[in-house]
Amino acid sequence: MALIKLLNNTADISKMVYPTFSYQAWIGLYDDHVLGNWGWSLSDPSFYKPGETEFRPWASGEPNLVTNDRACTRFYKGQWIDDDCQSAWGSVCMDVNGSAVTFVFVNIAMSWFDAQTYCREHHTDLASVRNAADNQKVLGAIPYLGIVWIGLFRDTWKWSDGSNSSFRFWQKGQPDSGETCVAADFSNSGKWGDWTCDWKRSFICYGPGEY
């Protein structure tokens, strides 16, 4: 979030006035339309022991990857199913304190991206399920046999400089399908939305040690 604060402080919104949708500027995130790799919302490698990022108790026939939108993971009765990220489900967040992890059920129906934002604002992140013991703890955190989001997603969003940061700062309801370039909206705390790439917008560059 420190970089978001820096970006907001640096942006000159007087140069971002357009006939429609002012105060937005392109950043370097884009969707390459290629089925990406499955990874966890919490990308810190120190949180995982060897092999734990690959734990996958998929339900039979999953992931089925029917469409590119089925890029997020829902948890049901201890099994995992790929789903459209805009579907509305409850979620399981986690609080991480050193090596201790507590899973927290959130009984609010949200898209996966909104659930990720909620968990990052109120807890550490959406739940990472590293092993069978974690899987059982997540199951035990849900007070009924409901469907919830966890933090596994298939990420097709890429940074133009080739970096692999999983940080996202989406506006509510974003991203939606079919738009592949990302702009920060400085009238909305610098939050991000996806757009078709042929819109003409200001843009944010960076060099070593500066933005």
ZIFENRA-V811023 format. One record per run of one state. SS is the DSSP state (helix for helix, strand for strand, loop for the rest). FROM is the first residue (numbers start at 1). LEN is the number of residues. Records with the same first field share a line. If there is no record, write none. Layout:
SS=FROM-LEN ; FROM-LEN
This chain:
loop=1-1 ; 11-2 ; 16-8 ; 32-5 ; 41-4 ; 48-4 ; 55-3 ; 59-13 ; 77-2 ; 84-5 ; 98-2 ; 111-1 ; 123-2 ; 127-5 ; 142-6 ; 156-1 ; 160-10 ; 171-10 ; 186-5 ; 196-6 ; 204-3 ; 208-2 ; 211-1
helix=2-9 ; 13-3 ; 45-3 ; 52-3 ; 112-11 ; 132-10
strand=24-8 ; 37-4 ; 58-1 ; 72-5 ; 79-5 ; 89-9 ; 100-11 ; 125-2 ; 148-8 ; 157-3 ; 170-1 ; 181-5 ; 191-5 ; 202-2 ; 207-1 ; 210-1
